[in-house]
Amino acid sequence: MSDTSNRKIGRREFLGAATAASLMILKPELVWGTAANSAVRLGLLGCGGRGTGVTTSFIENAGARVVALGDLFPDKLAAARKMFDDLQAAKGYAAIDSSQLFQGPSAYEKLFDSKEVDAVYIATPPYYHVEHLEAAVAAKKHVYVEKPVGIDVPGAKRVIKAGEKVNGQFSLVVGFQIRCATPYVELVRRIHAGALGKIVAGLAYYYCPQIQLPDWPAGASPAEQRIRHWLYYRNLSGDIIVEQNVHVIDVCNWILQEHPVKAVGAGGRVGRTDEGDCYSHFNVVFTYPDAVHVSFGSTQFGKAGWDAAVFMYGPRGGSESHYDHRVFIKGEEPWDAGLGPAQQTSQNAATAGQFKGSLDDADAMKEKAFITSITSGNFLNEAATGAESALSGMLGRTAAYTGREVTWDELLRSKEVLDPKIDLSKLA
């Protein structure tokens, strides 16, 4: 890792002890229920496309059993219940009990309080991640929270504090599943072993067409319309650079073992046709310690195909890693993941984060790691690293919004709170 001792806020100081995984070992029956249970009992909060997709992987790939569901809307709750009852019946599991179905603004509190639940998966709109994560930690549930952990700086700081309260008692992980994808794990291992030499520069992008969301039900209020289409609104999603593009920014942080120290950027909304206010594109140059520059670009509009990738360059070689199939190193130590030709991924699947090719096993491996941490007692705590990557996206967003250079230290001083100003009680 590069010498960063001359920075005002070093990465070690920022992350603190919260980045370390607890090594406490407990007997499985003391960790996740009684010895009679054959599977970790999982509760899902947020029954949309990503939530149900990942939860399906928890059942099929990690041996979890879904016992509770929570959502703001009854139609989402009913559809998820039928889906998981059908899926789990084949495994001999009982149907989800009606007492474990929670609907409305307080669904998260009731789900987290349930004694039938060992672990929770939070897949609600990003604006609510902080509140829901804090409540899950207070309830001492093992928690898997989707990225981004927060959409503004005060929220990210709250997540770090919530992570500090975990204190080795249970697992808290963040949905950066690419860090578990087999080809990416091997690529990063080789880079950290010196295959590229000292990295000089990089390139990252996430090009995506317009994401089409289902129509809202007839008679839906403006507030309900916004919640159902949260992806289009920056005060609910954090904008595309924080909500979607943060995956490739997180990969850059993982490879470089640092967060950016400053950024300059631009962007705009031209080309988008939805009713929201998120940008259609971002173009940012992130500067990492030791003057490592990473050019970043993203789109989310129109009808073009999608592609997401990270390139890194050093004196000994260069790496190229795409979401679909191309993951390799060229140079003095060439290597190829051997994934074969590109595999087609539908736009609906890509929207839900279900990619073909290099990410085939990303979700499965991430869910397995989470469940294994619970059953083994080797608890994980990713609150601080999850917050760091969210903040990195916010750094690029702020630079693009303001049109000037923004430093990491300046970003951390921000007190701006993004608030959709939606009264959920009126949707009950």
N, C-alpha and C positions, 0 to 999 in steps of 0.2 A: 504494500500500500504506500502511496506517496506521502511525503512529509507535508503535513498540513498545520504545523505548529504555529505558523504565522497568521492563521485566521482568527478572527474574533471568537467565532463559535465553531469549535472543531466537531467532527462527526462523532467522536467518542462521547464528547460532552453532551451533544444533542441527543444521541440515542440512549445514553446512560445504561443503567443495569437492566432496563426493560427489554433489551434485545436478546438477552441470554435466555436460552431454554432451560427450564428447571430440570434438574436431574433427580428430583425426588422420586423414589420408587415406592409404590403402594400396591398391595394385592388388588388384582382386577375387581374382585367382588366388593372391595371397599371403594373403588373408584367410580364404577358406573352401574350400580344397582346390586341386586342380589345374585347369588351364585346360580339361581334358577334361570336367570336371563341368558339367552344365547346370543344376544345382539345388543349393541348400544341403542338406546331408545332416543330417537331424534324427533325434534319438533321443528317444523318449517314455518317461518314468519315471512310472508310475502309470496303469494302463489302465482306469480307471473311466469313468463317463459324461462327466464334464467333460473328462477327459484325451483320450478318443477324439474327442469333439466338436470341441474346439479343434484337435486334430491334423488332423482332416478338413478344417477350414478352412485350415490351413497348406498342405495339398496343393492344394485347389481354388482358393484365393484368393491365395496368396502364392508358389506355384510351388516349394514345398519338396518334398523327397523323403524319406520315412520309411525309414530303413535299420536302425534298432535299436529294440528294445522291452525294457522292464524292469518287473517287477511282483513283488510278494510271492507271489501266488497263481497256480498254473499255469493254472487255468480262465480267468482274466482275460487272461493272456498269450496263450493259444491263440485266444480269441475276437478279440482285437485283431489278432493276426497275420492271421487269415483276412479280417477286415474291410479291413485296409490292403492286403493282397495283391490282393484283388478290386478295390479302388478304384484302385490304381496300375497294374494290368494294362492298364486302359483308356488309360493315358497312355504305355504302352510301357516302363514300369519293370520291372525284374526283381523277383521275389519277395524278401522279406526273408530273408537267409541265416540258416540255423539257428545259425551261430556268433555272430549278433548278437541272440540271444534270451537274456535274463538273468532268472533267477527266484530268489527267495529274499531274505533279509535283506541280502546283499552285492550285490544286482543293481545298485544305484546305482554302486558303485565300479567294477564291470566295465564298465558302460555308459559312464561318464565317461572311463574309460581307453581306450576303443575308438578306434583311429586311423581308423575308418570314419565317425566322427561329427564333424560341425562344430559343431552346436548342440544343446542339450538343452532339453526342455520338462518341467518338474517339476510333476506334478499328483498328488502323494501327499497323505495326510492332513496337515493344517496343522502338527500337532506336529512332523513330520519335515522341514518346509520348511527350517529353519535348518541342520540337519546336511547336508541334501542340497545346499543352496545353497553352503555353505562348500566342500563337496567339488567341486562343479562349478567354482567359482572357482579352487580349487587346481589343477584339471586344465586351467585356461585354456580352457574351453569357453564359447562364447556361450550365455547362459542366459535362458530365459523361465520365471519361477517364478510359480505361482498365488498369489493373495492368500488369506489374509493371510500376510505373509512370516514372521510369528512369532505365538505366542499368549501370550507373557508379555514383560515388560520386558527381562529379561536376553537373551532371544532376539532381540528387536528391535535391541538394541544390538550384538549379534553380527553381525546383517545389515548394519548401518551400517559396521562394521569390514570386513566382507567386501567391501562396495562400494568402500571406500577402496583395497583391494588390486587392484581392476580396473585403475585407473590408466590409462585410455584404451587398454587393450590389446584389449578385446573388449566386446561388448554384454551388459548385464544389465538386463532389463526385468521389470516386475511386472504381473500380469494385471488391471489396472484398465482394461478395454477401453472403458468408457464415455467416457473422455477422448479416444477416437478416433472416437466416433459423430458423424457429420456434423451432425445437428441440434444436439447438445450443444456441439460445437466452435463453431458459429456463435452459439449463445446466449451462451456464456461470452465470446466475443470482443466481443459487443455490451455485455454487462454490464461488462467491463473497460474498454470505451470510454466508459462513463458513462451507459448507457441508463436505469439505475435511479437514478442519483445515488449518494451514499454509502449503502451498505446499512445498514439499521437493525436488521432482524430477519429470521428465516427459519423455515421449517418443513420437516422431512424425515421421511419414513416409509418403512417396508418391511413391508407387511402380506402375510403368506404363510400358507397353510394347512399342516396337518401334511404333512411330506415322508415318503412311504412308500418304504422301501428294500427291495430284494429279500431274500427269505429266504436265510439262510446254508446252506451244504451240510450234508447229514446228517452227524452226527458231529463237527461243528466244535466245537473247544474254546472255553471262555469267552473266552480271549484272542483267538482268531480271530473270534468273534462280535463282540467290541468293535471290532476293526480294520475288519471289513466294514461295521459300522454306526457308524463313527467320527463321523458327523454328529450323533449323539445325545449325545455325551460331551464335556463342556467341556475335559477334559484332553487331548483329541485334536483338538478343533475350535476351542477358544477361546470357545465359546458363540456363539449366533446373532448377537450384536451385533458380534463380531469376525470371524466366518467369513462370514456372508451380508450382514448390514446394513452392513458396512464400505464397501460400494460407494457408498451414498448419503452416508455420512459423508465419503468421499473426494471426492465431488462438491462437498460444502460447503467442504472445504478448498481445492479447486481454484478455486471461485468467489471465496471470500474471501481467497485467497492467504495463508492463515494456518492454524495449528492452534488448537484451543480451549485456553484457559488454565485453565479449571476446569469442573466439571460437578456437578450434583446429579441424583439419579435414584432410580428404584424399579423393581421387576420381580418376577417370580415364575414358578413352574412350573405353576400351576393350569391345567388344561385339557389338558395333554399326557398322552398315553397310552403313549408308547414306554418302553423299558426304561432310558433314559439319565438324565442329570441336568442337561441344558441347560434354560434358562428358556423359558417359552412366550411371554413378552412383556417388553419394556423400555419405560420412559418416562423420558426424560432431557432436561434443559435444559443445553445446552452454552453457555458464555460464551466468545466470541472476543474478541480485542483491541478496544479502544474500546467495550466493553459491547454488542457485537452478540450478541444472544441467539437461539439456534436451538433450537426445540422438536423433539424427535425421539421417534418411537414405532415399535415393531415388534411383530409377532406371528409365531409359527410353530407353530400348533396348529389343531385343528378342521378344518372343511370349507368355510370361507369362501373366496372368490376372492382373488387376489393383486393388489396394486397397490404400486408403488414410485415415489416422486416427491420432488422438491426444489422448494420455493418460496422466493423471496427478495424482500424488500420494501425500497424506498428512496423518497425524496421525489418522484422523477420517474416512478416506476412500479413494477410488480411482475412477476416472472417465474414461470412454472409449467412444470415439465419432468417428464413421466412416462416410464416405460419403454415404454409402448405407443404412444401417438400424439400426445398433447397436449404440445407444446413451443412456448411463445409468451411474448411480453411485452405487457402492457397499460400504457398511460400516455402520456407525452409522445412517446415513440418506439416506437409499436406495431410488433410484428413477429410473424409466425407461420411456423413451419416448413412448413406446408402439407402435413401428412402424411395428411390425410383421416380417415375414421372409424377407430375402434379395430379392431385386428386380433386375433383370438382366438389365444391362446397356450396350449397344453396344459400341464397341471401337470408332466408329465414333461419337456417342453422347458424350462419355466421353472426346474425344479430343476437342469437342466444348464446354465443361464445362456443359453439360446437363445430370446431374446425377439423378438416381432414389433413393428413400428412404428418408434419412434424409434431402436431399437438394431439395426435390420436389418443395418447394415454395421459395427457396432461391432467384432465379432471380426475380420472380414475386414480392416478398416483397421488394427487393432492388429497383426495378424500381418504384414501388408504392411510396416508401419513397422519391425518387428523384422528381417525378412529384408532389407529395403532397407538398414538400418543396417549389416548384415553385408557385403553385396555392395558397398556404397559405401565402407565404411571410416569412415563418420560414426557412430561408436559411441555408444550410449546407456547411461546409468547411472541407473537409477531406484531404487536400493537405499534411499537415504535418504528419498525421498518416499514410497516404499512402507512403510517403517518408521514414518514419521510418521503415516500414515493408520491403520496397525494400532494404534499407540499411542493415537490418538484414540479408536478403538473400545474399547481397554482402559480409557481414562479413564472413559468412560460405564459400562462394565461394573463397574469398581471402585466408582463412585458408587452404582450400583444394588445391588451386593452389600452394601455397608456402610451404606447409608441415610444418608449424610452428604456434604457437599461435599468434593470432592477436587480439588486443584490439579495442574496439569501438572508443576510442580517436585516436588511430593510423589510423583506417579506415577513420575517418573524415578528416584527413590531406591529404588523397590521392588526387592527381591532375590528375590521369590517366583518359583519355577519350577514351572510346571504339568507334571506328569509322570504319564502313564498307567500307569507301572510294568508294562510289557509286555515280556517277554523274547522278542524276535523269533526268536532262535536256536531256540526250541522250536517255532516254526512252520515251520521249514525242511523 
